[in-house]
């Protein structure tokens, strides 16, 4: 079957699309990659929460899918809103990469860790995500936050040229770009240290590290794409996505959720929500049903959200 894969044109998005293409080719499909520009790519001088509603990196790609200009949309799953357009479904969630965040630090600004953050007092940290800002403020209120936008190589260059003392990125993006070839391969500067942030405390965005392969519901492509699904990964991500739905969140709410398999069919979820007073509330839940686990973890946090 011939499949047109729609993706953003950033180095990371293309790395994800090529990974999906390799998997689908091994599953018997013939694949063509189609690059689609999104508003999130075009507007880079504002924080995500100021660009528009959650979904700034996916709307144009979903429109191309609905218009039948492509057959499969390849997304960073964390970019997808908790509610998708009618007629579209996620047919596969391939194997997940490390869901944690990482702190990239210029070595001349490193110091003994305070609350797990090895930065000198008053250091300038680049990030545009409300969740990351809330967690950083809770753990290190002395740090200064500055707007960080652009693709991953652009962000790393901003760190290297001294615009920031450190930046926060997803571990998955670094891992995917590090294993690429040619122009898409990312090599970090020699004076930059990578510090993995404990996801049980610095809680990642829901479904961070996962790729979503989205198709038209009932389309012939659905069955083909489903061949590359990772069932265990899908269950864990589904738990986080239910929590996201309950939070009605995205870039406009400082919310994180991270689920792991706790043995057998059991799931273990930690959720975190930034409050208006600068604190971060956390909760945990365990069980076998993704929806029930998510609801249990969200219940103690619900009262902190202004409705």
C-alpha positions in Angstrom: 0.0 0.0 0.0 1.2 3.5 -0.9 1.2 5.9 2.1 1.9 9.7 2.1 3.2 10.7 5.5 2.6 14.3 6.5 5.1 15.9 8.9 6.6 19.2 10.0 9.9 20.1 8.3 12.1 20.5 11.4 15.1 18.2 11.8 13.4 16.4 14.7 10.1 16.1 12.9 11.8 14.6 9.9 13.8 12.2 12.1 10.5 11.0 13.6 8.9 10.7 10.1 11.8 8.7 8.7 11.7 6.4 11.7 7.9 5.9 11.1 8.6 5.4 7.4 11.2 2.7 8.2 8.7 0.9 10.4 5.9 1.1 7.9 8.2 0.0 5.0 9.1 -3.1 7.1 5.4 -3.7 7.6 4.9 -3.8 3.8 4.0 -0.2 2.9 5.5 2.1 0.3 6.1 5.5 1.9 6.4 9.1 0.6 7.1 11.9 3.1 5.2 15.2 2.6 6.4 18.3 4.5 3.7 20.6 5.9 4.3 24.0 7.5 2.4 24.8 10.7 1.7 28.0 12.6 3.9 26.8 15.4 6.9 26.7 13.0 6.2 30.1 11.5 5.7 32.1 14.7 8.8 31.8 16.8 9.0 35.1 18.7 6.3 34.3 21.3 5.7 31.7 24.0 3.5 28.8 23.0 0.7 30.0 25.2 0.6 33.3 23.3 0.6 31.8 19.8 -2.9 30.3 20.1 -4.8 27.3 21.4 -3.0 24.1 22.1 -2.3 22.3 18.8 -0.2 24.9 16.9 2.1 22.2 15.6 -0.7 19.9 14.3 -3.6 21.8 12.9 -2.4 22.2 9.3 -1.2 18.5 9.2 -4.6 17.3 10.5 -6.3 19.5 7.8 -4.2 17.8 5.1 -5.2 14.4 6.5 -8.9 15.3 6.4 -8.5 16.8 2.9 -6.9 13.5 1.7 -3.7 15.3 0.7 -1.8 12.8 3.0 -2.7 9.4 4.4 -0.8 9.4 7.7 0.1 12.3 10.0 3.3 11.9 12.1 3.2 13.9 15.3 5.1 14.2 18.5 2.3 12.9 20.6 2.7 15.6 23.2 1.7 18.2 20.5 -1.7 16.7 20.1 -4.6 18.2 22.0 -6.6 15.9 24.3 -9.5 16.2 21.9 -8.9 15.5 18.2 -11.0 16.4 15.1 -13.9 14.1 14.3 -12.9 11.5 11.8 -9.3 11.1 12.8 -7.8 8.4 15.1 -4.3 7.5 16.3 -3.7 4.1 14.7 -0.3 3.4 16.2 2.0 4.5 18.9 5.5 3.0 18.1 8.1 2.3 20.7 8.6 5.3 23.0 11.9 7.0 23.6 13.0 8.3 27.1 10.1 10.6 28.2 12.2 12.7 30.6 13.3 16.3 30.2 17.0 17.1 30.2 18.9 20.2 31.2 21.6 21.3 28.8 24.1 23.4 30.8 27.2 25.4 29.8 29.9 23.9 32.0 31.1 27.3 33.2 27.7 27.9 34.7 27.4 24.5 36.5 27.4 24.4 40.3 26.7 21.9 43.1 23.1 20.6 42.6 20.4 22.3 44.6 17.1 20.3 44.5 18.6 18.3 41.6 19.4 21.4 39.4 23.2 21.9 39.0 23.2 25.6 38.1 24.8 28.6 39.6 22.5 31.0 41.5 20.6 33.4 39.2 21.4 31.4 36.0 19.3 32.1 33.0 17.4 29.1 31.7 15.7 29.1 28.3 12.3 27.4 28.1 8.9 28.4 26.7 6.7 25.7 28.3 4.6 26.7 31.3 5.1 23.3 32.8 8.8 23.5 32.7 8.8 27.0 34.1 6.5 26.0 37.0 8.7 23.0 37.9 11.9 25.1 37.7 10.5 27.8 39.8 9.4 25.3 42.5 12.8 23.6 42.6 15.0 26.7 42.0 13.2 30.0 42.5 16.5 31.9 42.2 16.8 31.0 38.5 15.7 33.4 35.7 13.5 32.2 32.9 13.8 33.4 29.3 11.9 32.7 26.1 13.3 29.8 24.1 11.7 29.0 20.7 12.9 27.4 17.4 13.8 23.9 16.5 16.2 21.8 18.6 19.5 22.8 16.7 18.5 26.5 16.9 17.9 26.1 20.7 21.3 24.4 21.1 23.0 27.2 19.2 21.4 29.8 21.4 22.9 28.0 24.4 26.3 27.7 22.8 26.5 31.4 21.9 25.8 32.5 25.5 22.2 33.6 25.2 21.3 31.2 28.0 23.2 29.5 30.8 21.1 26.4 30.3 18.1 25.2 28.3 15.5 22.5 28.9 14.7 20.0 26.2 13.0 16.6 25.8 15.5 13.8 26.1 13.7 12.0 23.3 14.4 14.8 20.8 18.1 14.7 21.5 18.2 10.9 21.3 16.5 10.9 17.9 18.7 13.6 16.4 21.9 12.1 17.8 21.3 8.8 15.9 20.5 10.6 12.6 22.9 10.8 9.7 24.0 13.7 7.6 22.6 17.2 8.1 19.9 16.1 10.6 22.5 14.6 13.0 22.9 16.7 16.2 26.2 16.9 17.9 26.3 18.9 21.1 29.1 21.4 21.8 32.0 20.1 23.9 31.4 22.6 26.7 27.7 21.5 27.2 26.8 19.0 29.9 23.5 17.0 29.7 21.7 16.5 33.0 18.7 14.1 32.9 15.9 15.4 35.2 14.2 12.8 37.3 10.7 12.4 35.7 9.2 11.4 39.0 9.8 15.0 40.2 10.4 17.0 37.1 7.2 15.4 35.6 7.2 15.3 31.7 4.5 16.5 29.4 1.8 13.9 28.9 3.0 11.5 26.1 6.4 13.1 25.8 8.8 10.8 23.9 6.1 9.1 22.0 5.1 9.4 18.3 1.5 9.3 17.2 0.6 8.0 13.8 -2.8 9.5 12.9 -5.1 8.4 10.1 -8.7 8.8 8.9 -11.0 6.5 10.9 -12.0 3.5 8.8 -9.5 4.3 6.1 -7.5 1.4 4.5 -4.4 2.9 6.0 -5.6 2.3 9.5 -5.0 -1.4 9.5 -1.5 -1.1 7.8 -0.4 1.6 10.3 -1.7 -0.4 13.3 1.0 -3.1 12.5 3.7 -0.8 14.0 1.8 -0.1 17.3 3.5 -0.9 20.6 0.7 -2.1 22.9 2.5 -1.6 26.1 3.6 1.9 25.1 0.1 2.8 24.0 -1.4 1.8 27.4 1.0 4.0 29.3 0.6 6.9 27.0 -3.2 6.4 27.1 -3.1 6.8 30.9 -1.3 10.1 30.5 -3.6 11.3 27.8 -6.7 10.6 29.9 -5.1 12.7 32.7 -4.5 15.5 30.1 -8.1 15.3 29.0 -9.2 15.7 32.6 -6.9 18.6 33.1 -8.2 20.1 29.8 -4.6 21.2 29.4 -1.9 21.8 26.9 0.5 24.7 26.5 -1.8 26.9 28.5 -1.7 24.9 31.8 1.5 23.8 33.7 0.6 20.1 33.9 2.7 17.0 33.6 1.9 13.3 33.7 4.2 10.2 33.5 3.1 6.6 33.5 5.2 3.5 33.7 4.4 -0.2 33.7 4.7 -1.4 37.3 4.8 -5.1 36.5 2.3 -7.2 34.5 -0.7 -5.1 33.5 -0.2 -2.6 36.4 0.3 1.0 35.6 1.9 3.6 37.8 1.2 7.3 37.2 2.6 10.5 38.7 0.9 13.8 37.8 2.0 17.4 38.6 0.2 20.7 38.4 1.6 24.2 38.9 -0.5 26.4 41.1 -0.9 30.2 41.0 1.1 30.7 44.2 4.2 29.2 42.6 3.9 25.8 44.2 3.6 22.5 42.4 1.2 19.8 43.6 1.9 16.2 42.8 -0.2 13.0 43.0 0.3 9.3 42.2 -2.0 6.4 41.4 -1.6 2.7 40.5 -3.9 0.2 38.8 -4.7 -1.7 35.7 -7.3 0.5 33.9 -5.8 3.6 32.2 -8.9 5.7 32.7 -9.3 4.8 36.4 -5.6 5.4 37.2 -5.7 8.8 35.5 -8.9 9.8 37.3 -7.4 8.8 40.7 -4.3 10.8 40.1 -6.2 13.9 38.8 -8.8 14.0 41.7 -6.5 15.7 44.3 -5.3 18.2 41.7 -8.6 19.2 40.2 -9.4 21.9 42.8 -6.3 23.8 41.9 -7.5 24.6 38.4 -9.4 27.9 37.9 -12.6 27.0 35.9 
